[in-house]
Amino acid sequence: MRELPRRIVLGLAWLGAGALLAFGAAGIVAGVDHVPGPVRPELTYAGDGAMGPALDRGVGELAGIAADVESLGLTGRRALSAMVTSDEALLDVLIADGGVTASAIEDRAALVRRDLSTLPLLGSDAELRIGADVRARHARLLEALDRTAELEESWAVLTGGSIAATRMTALLEGHDAAAFAATEAGRAGAYDVALSRLDEAEADIASATELRDRLANTIDTTTLDEWLRRNGAYDAALRGLYTAFRDADGRVTQEVRDAVAAELAAREQLPEDTSGLIIIVAEIGRGGANQAVIQIEQSRALLAAALEVLAE
């Protein structure tokens, strides 16, 4: 009977030893399973410290780029103003300056992006060597730099829009000058000269119509279409009038009466002044140049927001 208590005691002892071994094994497994990572700042302290200066330099460069983008936006707004006022000399200067600035911004951003993308601590094991906050800051910097990727293209759109607006303004003003010269010659009885001046006016209308067809895909040409229609109709009426006068040789024929009536009706359809030109130029600007300025301003705002977050 004494053997039974002894067996019970030995059994309990072995059971306790087994439990201790089980807990010990579980601890070993847990220790092996816990791979050092970003949740343990002491393990990424050195890497974070090494990345810090490079990221600070990147933020400084980004601030400079943001200032250049703001300057580009100001140049774009001035170019729009020069376009509306038909200040071609100023517009040419602003377009050239903006092109240089836009190209410099993209070049500078590309260099900063290259430097940030080739930092030695980056790689497949970056999560073990660099903390989550530092990696997030690095990612935000790269994302902010991407906001400058299309600025040069936006400026090219602005340039194209301004050139189109300037060209259209020159054609319409040239038409008005030629048409006025035709009426002056007609009043003086120089009908052949008047008809020659109308050839020039109609050529300007034809060129403006070709430019209008190219712009129709990007802008609302309603006002321009109406201007071209009314002035084209008046040019045709003037041609009929001066041809009738020349052929009548001083006689009042039915052709002359009809031509006079047609000229009067067409003249009544003409705009009272040239303020429509300003509207036309503004529409052309909205189709390209204005949209480009908006895109530049959006990039500026996004860069400012990114810098605010990075500063925090």
C-alpha positions as CSV (number, residue, x, y, z in Angstrom):
1,M,0.0,0.0,0.0
2,R,3.0,2.3,0.5
3,E,3.8,1.9,-3.2
4,L,0.6,3.7,-4.2
5,P,1.3,7.1,-2.5
6,R,4.8,6.9,-3.9
7,R,3.6,6.4,-7.5
8,I,1.1,9.3,-7.1
9,V,3.9,11.6,-5.9
10,L,6.1,10.6,-8.8
11,G,3.3,11.1,-11.3
12,L,2.6,14.6,-10.0
13,A,6.3,15.5,-10.1
14,W,6.6,14.4,-13.8
15,L,3.4,16.3,-14.6
16,G,4.8,19.5,-13.1
17,A,8.1,19.0,-15.0
18,G,6.2,18.5,-18.3
19,A,4.2,21.7,-17.7
20,L,7.4,23.6,-17.1
21,L,8.9,22.3,-20.3
22,A,5.8,23.1,-22.3
23,F,5.8,26.7,-21.0
24,G,9.5,27.0,-21.7
25,A,9.1,25.7,-25.3
26,A,6.2,28.1,-25.9
27,G,8.4,31.0,-24.8
28,I,11.2,29.9,-27.1
29,V,8.7,29.7,-30.1
30,A,7.3,33.1,-29.2
31,G,10.7,34.6,-29.1
32,V,11.7,33.1,-32.4
33,D,8.4,34.2,-34.0
34,H,8.8,37.9,-32.9
35,V,11.0,39.3,-35.7
36,P,12.4,42.7,-34.7
37,G,10.6,45.4,-36.7
38,P,9.4,49.0,-36.8
39,V,7.3,48.5,-33.7
40,R,10.6,48.6,-31.7
41,P,12.1,52.1,-32.2
42,E,15.4,51.1,-30.6
43,L,16.1,48.7,-33.5
44,T,15.6,51.5,-36.2
45,Y,17.1,54.3,-34.2
46,A,20.4,54.3,-36.2
47,G,18.6,54.1,-39.5
48,D,16.2,56.8,-38.6
49,G,19.0,59.1,-37.6
50,A,20.9,58.4,-40.9
51,M,17.8,59.1,-43.0
52,G,16.9,62.3,-41.1
53,P,19.4,64.8,-42.7
54,A,18.6,63.5,-46.2
55,L,14.9,64.0,-45.7
56,D,15.4,67.4,-44.2
57,R,17.4,68.4,-47.3
58,G,14.6,67.0,-49.4
59,V,12.0,69.1,-47.6
60,G,14.2,72.2,-48.1
61,E,14.4,71.5,-51.8
62,L,10.7,71.0,-52.0
63,A,10.1,74.3,-50.3
64,G,12.2,76.0,-53.0
65,I,10.4,74.1,-55.7
66,A,7.0,75.3,-54.2
67,A,8.3,78.9,-54.3
68,D,9.2,78.5,-58.0
69,V,5.7,77.0,-58.8
70,E,4.1,80.0,-57.1
71,S,6.2,82.3,-59.2
72,L,5.2,80.3,-62.3
73,G,1.5,80.7,-61.4
74,L,2.0,84.5,-61.1
75,T,3.7,84.6,-64.5
76,G,0.8,82.6,-65.9
77,R,-1.8,85.1,-64.5
78,R,0.2,88.0,-65.9
79,A,0.3,86.3,-69.3
80,L,-3.5,85.9,-69.3
81,S,-3.8,89.6,-68.6
82,A,-1.4,90.5,-71.3
83,M,-3.4,88.3,-73.7
84,V,-6.7,90.0,-73.0
85,T,-5.2,93.4,-73.4
86,S,-3.3,92.3,-76.6
87,D,0.1,93.4,-75.1
88,E,2.1,91.1,-77.5
89,A,5.5,92.4,-76.4
90,L,4.8,91.7,-72.7
91,L,3.2,88.4,-73.5
92,D,6.2,87.2,-75.5
93,V,8.5,88.0,-72.5
94,L,6.2,86.3,-70.0
95,I,5.8,83.2,-72.2
96,A,9.6,82.9,-72.5
97,D,10.2,83.4,-68.8
98,G,7.5,80.9,-67.8
99,G,9.0,78.3,-70.1
100,V,12.4,78.6,-68.5
101,T,10.9,78.4,-65.0
102,A,8.7,75.4,-65.8
103,S,11.7,73.5,-67.3
104,A,13.9,74.4,-64.3
105,I,11.2,73.2,-61.8
106,E,10.9,69.8,-63.5
107,D,14.7,69.4,-63.7
108,R,15.2,70.3,-60.0
109,A,12.4,68.0,-58.9
110,A,13.9,65.1,-61.0
111,L,17.3,65.5,-59.2
112,V,15.7,65.6,-55.7
113,R,13.5,62.5,-56.6
114,R,16.7,60.7,-57.8
115,D,18.5,61.5,-54.6
116,L,15.6,60.4,-52.4
117,S,15.1,57.2,-54.4
118,T,18.7,56.0,-54.1
119,L,19.3,56.5,-50.4
120,P,21.5,53.5,-49.2
121,L,19.2,52.4,-46.4
122,L,16.3,51.8,-48.8
123,G,15.8,48.3,-50.0
124,S,13.9,45.1,-49.4
125,D,14.7,45.2,-45.6
126,A,13.9,48.8,-45.2
127,E,11.1,48.0,-42.7
128,L,13.7,46.4,-40.4
129,R,16.1,49.3,-40.6
130,I,13.9,52.4,-40.9
131,G,10.9,53.3,-38.7
132,A,7.4,53.7,-40.1
133,D,7.2,57.4,-39.5
134,V,10.5,58.0,-41.4
135,R,9.3,55.8,-44.2
136,A,6.0,57.7,-44.4
137,R,7.8,61.0,-44.5
138,H,10.0,59.7,-47.4
139,A,6.9,58.5,-49.3
140,R,5.2,61.9,-48.8
141,L,8.2,63.7,-50.2
142,L,8.2,61.6,-53.3
143,E,4.5,62.0,-53.8
144,A,4.8,65.8,-53.4
145,L,7.5,65.9,-56.1
146,D,5.2,64.1,-58.5
147,R,3.0,67.1,-58.4
148,T,5.5,68.9,-60.6
149,A,5.6,66.3,-63.3
150,E,3.2,68.0,-65.7
151,L,4.1,71.7,-65.2
152,E,6.1,72.0,-68.3
153,E,3.3,70.4,-70.3
154,S,0.8,72.8,-68.7
155,W,3.0,75.8,-69.7
156,A,3.1,74.5,-73.2
157,V,-0.7,74.5,-73.3
158,L,-0.7,78.0,-72.0
159,T,1.8,79.0,-74.7
160,G,-0.4,77.4,-77.4
161,G,-3.5,79.2,-76.1
162,S,-1.8,82.5,-75.9
163,I,-0.4,82.2,-79.4
164,A,-3.8,81.2,-80.7
165,A,-5.4,84.2,-79.0
166,T,-2.8,86.6,-80.2
167,R,-3.1,85.2,-83.8
168,M,-6.9,85.5,-83.7
169,T,-6.8,89.0,-82.4
170,A,-4.3,90.0,-85.2
171,L,-6.5,88.5,-87.9
172,L,-9.7,90.2,-86.6
173,E,-8.1,93.5,-86.2
174,G,-6.4,93.2,-89.6
175,H,-9.8,92.4,-91.1
176,D,-11.4,95.5,-89.6
177,A,-8.5,97.7,-90.9
178,A,-8.8,96.3,-94.4
179,A,-12.6,96.6,-94.4
180,F,-12.4,100.2,-93.2
181,A,-9.9,101.0,-96.0
182,A,-12.3,99.5,-98.5
183,T,-15.1,101.7,-97.4
184,E,-12.9,104.8,-97.6
185,A,-11.9,103.9,-101.1
186,G,-15.5,103.2,-102.0
187,R,-16.7,106.6,-100.8
188,A,-14.0,108.2,-103.0
189,G,-15.3,106.2,-106.0
190,A,-12.1,104.1,-106.2
191,Y,-14.0,100.9,-106.6
192,D,-11.2,98.7,-107.9
193,V,-9.1,99.8,-104.8
194,A,-12.0,99.1,-102.5
195,L,-12.4,95.6,-104.0
196,S,-8.7,95.0,-103.6
197,R,-8.9,96.0,-99.9
198,L,-11.9,93.6,-99.5
199,D,-9.7,90.8,-100.9
200,E,-7.4,91.4,-97.9
201,A,-10.3,91.5,-95.5
202,E,-11.8,88.3,-96.8
203,A,-8.4,86.6,-96.6
204,D,-8.2,87.5,-92.9
205,I,-11.7,86.1,-92.4
206,A,-10.7,82.9,-94.1
207,S,-7.6,82.5,-91.9
208,A,-9.6,83.3,-88.8
209,T,-12.1,80.6,-89.8
210,E,-9.3,78.0,-90.2
211,L,-8.0,78.9,-86.7
212,R,-11.5,78.7,-85.3
213,D,-11.9,75.2,-86.7
214,R,-8.7,74.1,-84.8
215,L,-9.9,75.7,-81.6
216,A,-13.4,74.3,-81.7
217,N,-12.4,71.2,-79.9
218,T,-11.2,73.1,-76.9
219,I,-13.2,76.2,-76.5
220,D,-16.8,77.5,-77.0
221,T,-16.7,79.4,-80.3
222,T,-20.2,80.7,-80.2
223,T,-19.2,84.4,-80.1
224,L,-16.5,83.9,-82.6
225,D,-18.7,82.1,-85.0
226,E,-21.3,85.0,-84.9
227,W,-18.6,87.6,-85.4
228,L,-17.2,85.8,-88.4
229,R,-20.6,85.3,-89.9
230,R,-21.8,88.9,-89.5
231,N,-18.5,90.4,-90.8
232,G,-18.3,87.9,-93.6
233,A,-21.8,88.8,-94.7
234,Y,-21.0,92.5,-94.6
235,D,-17.8,92.0,-96.7
236,A,-19.9,90.2,-99.3
237,A,-22.5,93.0,-99.3
238,L,-19.8,95.6,-99.8
239,R,-18.3,93.6,-102.6
240,G,-21.7,93.5,-104.3
241,L,-22.2,97.2,-103.7
242,Y,-18.9,98.4,-105.1
243,T,-19.1,96.0,-108.1
244,A,-22.6,97.3,-108.9
245,F,-21.4,100.9,-108.7
246,R,-18.4,100.2,-110.9
247,D,-20.4,98.4,-113.5
248,A,-23.3,101.0,-113.5
249,D,-20.8,103.7,-114.4
250,G,-22.8,106.4,-112.6
251,R,-26.2,105.1,-113.5
252,V,-28.8,104.1,-110.9
253,T,-29.7,100.6,-112.0
254,Q,-31.8,98.0,-110.2
255,E,-28.6,96.2,-109.4
256,V,-27.4,99.3,-107.6
257,R,-30.6,99.6,-105.7
258,D,-30.5,96.0,-104.6
259,A,-26.9,96.2,-103.6
260,V,-27.5,99.4,-101.5
261,A,-30.4,97.6,-99.7
262,A,-28.2,94.5,-99.1
263,E,-25.3,96.6,-97.7
264,L,-27.6,98.5,-95.4
265,A,-29.2,95.3,-94.0
266,A,-25.8,93.7,-93.5
267,R,-24.4,96.8,-91.8
268,E,-27.3,96.8,-89.3
269,Q,-26.2,93.3,-88.2
270,L,-22.6,94.4,-87.3
271,P,-21.6,94.8,-83.7
272,E,-21.7,98.4,-82.4
273,D,-18.1,98.3,-81.3
274,T,-15.1,95.9,-81.1
275,S,-15.8,94.8,-77.5
276,G,-16.7,91.4,-78.9
277,L,-13.0,90.9,-79.6
278,I,-12.2,90.9,-75.9
279,I,-14.9,88.3,-75.3
280,I,-13.5,86.2,-78.2
281,V,-10.0,86.4,-76.8
282,A,-11.2,85.5,-73.3
283,E,-13.0,82.4,-74.7
284,I,-9.8,81.3,-76.4
285,G,-7.9,81.9,-73.2
286,R,-10.4,79.8,-71.2
287,G,-9.9,76.9,-73.7
288,G,-6.2,76.5,-73.0
289,A,-4.3,79.1,-71.2
290,N,-6.7,79.6,-68.3
291,Q,-6.9,75.9,-67.8
292,A,-3.1,75.7,-67.7
293,V,-3.0,78.4,-65.0
294,I,-5.6,76.5,-62.9
295,Q,-3.5,73.3,-63.1
296,I,-0.4,75.2,-62.0
297,E,-2.3,76.7,-59.1
298,Q,-3.6,73.3,-58.1
299,S,0.0,72.0,-58.0
300,R,1.1,75.0,-55.9
301,A,-1.7,74.3,-53.4
302,L,-0.9,70.6,-53.2
303,L,2.8,71.3,-52.6
304,A,1.9,73.8,-49.8
305,A,-0.3,71.2,-48.2
306,A,2.4,68.6,-48.4
307,L,5.0,70.9,-46.9
308,E,2.7,71.6,-44.0
309,V,2.3,67.9,-43.3
310,L,6.1,67.3,-43.6
311,A,6.8,70.2,-41.3
312,E,4.7,68.5,-38.6
